[in-house]
Amino acid sequence: MTQRQMTLVEPLPTCKQGHTARHIFDARRAGAGGGHLIECACSQTRKHAEFVDALGEWKRAHRIRTPRPQLQPATNVTQLGLRLKGGRTA
């Protein structure tokens, strides 16, 4: 069997029609038509060598935005004052 549906830790985002997406991996080499693709009832990506590329195409096609993680300030860091020449503190 050259194609199989992959199980992911996190579910794929649905398409803009609300269909459940699934990740398909074709084990043939890239030159023979293998690769990763994402599909649902109404659309599918082309095959990509890497899953992240197929996911990127899926998100662009369905205008799915992924929020960037917000950086949280470290709570376990103590900031020490810097001493400049002459004893001044920065």
Buried (B, 14 or more C-beta within 10 A) or exposed (E): EEEEEEEEEEEBBEBEEEBEBBBBBBEEEEEEEBBBBBBBEEBBBEBBEEBEBBBBBBBEBBEBEEEEEEEEEEEEEEEEEEEEEEEEEE
